[in-house]
């Protein structure tokens, strides 16, 4: 496959509330770059038809709370490709995940979801813009 092609880098500016025990599909606020107009809805990135492989880096911050776990997942067409979790923190918690380079048909949709079970609602995102997604595309040589 080709070298990675930087495609999109999006940020969550501010916060969204993640209800205890519920999935939150992250609605991104802004993009630093979007080379191929992939950001097609607040929560969705559509893979261009020419791309054969994708890799996703993602990070989500959660409000301070020592109870429960925090989860971040990367999905393609509603199938989880990669995920990670951490336990609650007295300070802001951060969860990172990276997908392997995976084959995909063009036109697929990438979404990111968070989940937590702290016992209450937690903020996802922060004023430092530390919640982000970066997508790289590949082609076959």
Residue pairs with C-beta under 8 A, 6 or more apart in sequence:
1 52
1 53
1 101
1 138
1 139
1 140
1 141
2 138
2 139
2 140
2 141
3 138
4 55
4 136
4 137
4 138
5 35
5 136
5 137
5 138
5 139
6 33
6 35
6 134
6 136
7 34
7 35
7 36
7 38
7 48
7 51
7 135
7 136
7 137
8 31
8 33
8 34
8 35
8 36
8 38
8 39
8 45
8 133
8 134
8 135
9 31
9 32
9 33
9 34
9 132
9 133
9 134
9 135
10 28
10 29
10 30
10 31
10 32
10 34
10 39
10 45
10 132
10 133
11 28
11 29
11 30
11 31
11 32
11 129
11 131
11 132
12 26
12 27
12 28
12 29
12 60
12 124
12 125
12 129
12 131
12 132
13 29
13 30
13 125
13 129
14 29
14 125
14 127
15 63
15 123
15 124
15 125
15 126
16 24
16 26
16 27
16 123
16 124
16 125
17 24
17 121
17 122
17 123
17 124
18 24
18 62
18 114
18 115
18 116
18 121
18 122
18 123
18 124
19 121
20 68
20 116
20 117
20 118
20 119
20 120
20 121
20 122
21 115
21 117
22 115
23 113
23 114
23 115
24 113
24 114
24 115
24 124
25 43
25 111
25 112
25 113
26 43
26 60
26 111
26 112
26 113
26 114
26 124
26 131
26 133
27 42
27 43
28 39
28 42
28 43
28 133
31 39
36 48
36 137
38 45
38 46
38 47
38 48
38 110
38 135
39 45
40 46
40 109
43 111
43 112
44 109
44 110
44 111
45 109
45 110
45 111
45 133
45 135
46 107
46 108
46 109
46 110
47 54
47 76
47 104
47 105
47 106
47 107
47 108
47 109
47 110
47 137
48 106
48 137
49 106
49 107
50 106
50 139
51 104
51 106
51 137
51 138
51 139
52 103
52 104
52 106
52 138
52 139
52 140
53 101
53 102
53 103
53 104
53 137
53 138
53 139
53 140
54 76
54 99
54 101
54 102
54 104
54 108
54 110
54 135
54 136
54 137
54 138
55 98
55 99
55 100
55 101
55 102
55 135
55 136
55 138
56 74
56 81
56 82
56 98
56 99
56 110
56 133
56 134
56 135
56 136
57 96
57 97
57 98
57 132
57 133
57 134
57 136
58 72
58 74
58 96
58 97
58 98
58 112
58 132
58 133
58 134
59 72
59 94
59 95
59 96
59 97
59 130
59 131
59 132
59 133
60 70
60 72
60 94
60 95
60 112
60 114
60 124
60 125
60 131
61 92
61 93
61 94
61 95
61 124
61 125
61 126
61 128
61 130
61 131
62 70
62 89
62 92
62 93
62 94
62 95
62 114
62 116
62 122
62 123
62 124
63 92
63 93
63 122
63 123
63 124
64 89
64 90
64 91
64 92
64 93
65 88
65 89
65 93
65 118
65 119
65 120
65 122
66 88
66 89
66 90
67 88
67 117
67 118
67 119
68 87
68 88
68 116
68 117
68 118
68 119
69 85
69 86
69 87
69 88
69 116
69 117
70 85
70 86
70 87
70 88
70 93
70 95
70 114
70 115
70 116
70 122
71 83
71 84
71 85
71 95
71 114
71 115
71 116
72 83
72 84
72 85
72 95
72 96
72 97
72 112
72 113
72 114
73 80
73 82
73 83
73 97
73 112
73 113
73 114
73 115
74 80
74 81
74 82
74 83
74 97
74 99
74 110
74 111
74 112
75 81
75 110
75 111
75 112
75 113
76 102
76 104
76 108
76 109
76 110
77 108
77 109
78 111
81 99
81 100
81 102
82 97
82 98
82 99
82 100
83 97
84 95
84 96
84 97
85 95
86 93
86 94
86 95
88 118
92 126
94 130
95 114
101 138
110 133
110 135
112 133
114 124
116 122
124 131
125 131
